[in-house]
Amino acid sequence: MATKKPAKLSPKDLEEFKALLQKAKAILSGNLSQLEEEAFSQNGNVDAAESRPGDSADGYYQEFNLQLLENEEEALAQILEALERIEQGTYGKCEGCEQTINKERLRAVPHARMCIDCQRLAERRGY
């Protein structure tokens, strides 16, 4: 039995996904500001002269916040790229097989660049 191709995204669909992406962008932008503040706060920048042997927790939390910041920056970049694809008219088109990405996938991962099959293949190949 042949798999039914997903329907092309309508202007209404594009507005829905644009709104989802803009909401995620706003949330991540707020998170980035907070993480930057925490990662680079006074507690995160303890001078070596001031540090004591038991103060390794501060370094751990700074490293943890820096890793979260990096992850959130990457997610924000993906969201901005998806918003750009909407403007360019390429949003919702799989970069692997060039078919329309299923709406349910886009609702779950609005910044998706590939359909689920191509994404799985890319992950198996280590991309």
For each residue, the residues with C-beta under 8 A, 3 or more apart:
1:
2:
3:
4:
5: 99 100
6: 99 100 101 102 103
7: 100 103
8: 92 100
9: 13 14 17 91 92 100 103 106
10: 13 14
11: 14 15
12: 15 16
13: 9 10 16 17 92 103
14: 9 10 11 17 18 86 91 92
15: 11 12 18 19
16: 12 13 19 20
17: 9 13 14 20 21 82 86 91 92 106 107 110
18: 14 15 21 22 83 86
19: 15 16 22 23
20: 16 17 23 24 107 110
21: 17 18 24 25 79 82 83 86 110 111
22: 18 19 25 26 83
23: 19 20 26 27
24: 20 21 27 28 75 79 110 111
25: 21 22 28 29 76 79 80 83
26: 22 23 29 30
27: 23 24 30 31
28: 24 25 31 32 72 75 76 79
29: 25 26 32 33 76
30: 26 27 33 34
31: 27 28 34 35 72
32: 28 29 35 36 69 72 73 76
33: 29 30 36 37
34: 30 31 37 38
35: 31 32 38 39 65 68 69 72
36: 32 33 39 40 69
37: 33 34 40 41
38: 34 35 41 44 61 65
39: 35 36 44 62 65 66 69
40: 36 37 44 45
41: 37 38 44 45
42: 45 46
43: 46 58 61 62
44: 38 39 40 41 58 61 62 65
45: 40 41 42 62
46: 42 43 50 51 55 58 59
47: 50 51
48: 51
49:
50: 46 47
51: 46 47 48 55 58
52: 55
53: 56
54: 57
55: 46 51 52 58 59
56: 53 59 60
57: 54 60 61
58: 43 44 46 51 55 61 62
59: 46 55 56 62 63
60: 56 57 63 64
61: 38 43 44 57 58 64 65
62: 39 43 44 45 58 59 65 66
63: 59 60 66 67
64: 60 61 67 68
65: 35 38 39 44 61 62 68 69
66: 39 62 63 69 70
67: 63 64 70 71
68: 35 64 65 71 72
69: 32 35 36 39 65 66 72 73
70: 66 67 73 74
71: 67 68 74 75
72: 28 31 32 35 68 69 75 76
73: 32 69 70 76 77
74: 70 71 77 78
75: 24 28 71 72 78 79 111
76: 25 28 29 32 72 73 79 80
77: 73 74 80 81
78: 74 75 81 82 111
79: 21 24 25 28 75 76 82 83 110 111
80: 25 76 77 83 84
81: 77 78 84 85 111 113
82: 17 21 78 79 85 86 91 110 111 112 113
83: 18 21 22 25 79 80 86 87
84: 80 81 87 88
85: 81 82 88 89 90 91 92
86: 14 17 18 21 82 83 89 91
87: 83 84
88: 84 85 91
89: 85 86
90: 85 93
91: 9 14 17 82 85 86 88
92: 8 9 13 14 17 85 100 101 106
93: 90 98 99 100 101
94: 97 98 99 100 101 113 114 115 118
95: 98 113 114 118
96: 114 115 117 118 119 121 122
97: 94 115 117 118
98: 93 94 95
99: 5 6 93 94 115
100: 5 6 7 8 9 92 93 94
101: 6 92 93 94 105 106 112 114 115
102: 6 105 106 115 116
103: 6 7 9 13 106 107
104: 107 108
105: 101 102 108 109 112 115 116
106: 9 17 92 101 102 103 109 110 112
107: 17 20 103 104 110
108: 104 105
109: 105 106 112
110: 17 20 21 24 79 82 106 107
111: 21 24 75 78 79 81 82
112: 82 101 105 106 109 115 119
113: 81 82 94 95
114: 94 95 96 101 118 119 122
115: 94 96 97 99 101 102 105 112 118 119
116: 102 105 119 120
117: 96 97 120 121
118: 94 95 96 97 114 115 121 122
119: 96 112 114 115 116 122 123
120: 116 117 123 124
121: 96 117 118 124 125
122: 96 114 118 119 125 127
123: 119 120 126 127
124: 120 121
125: 121 122
126: 123
127: 122 123
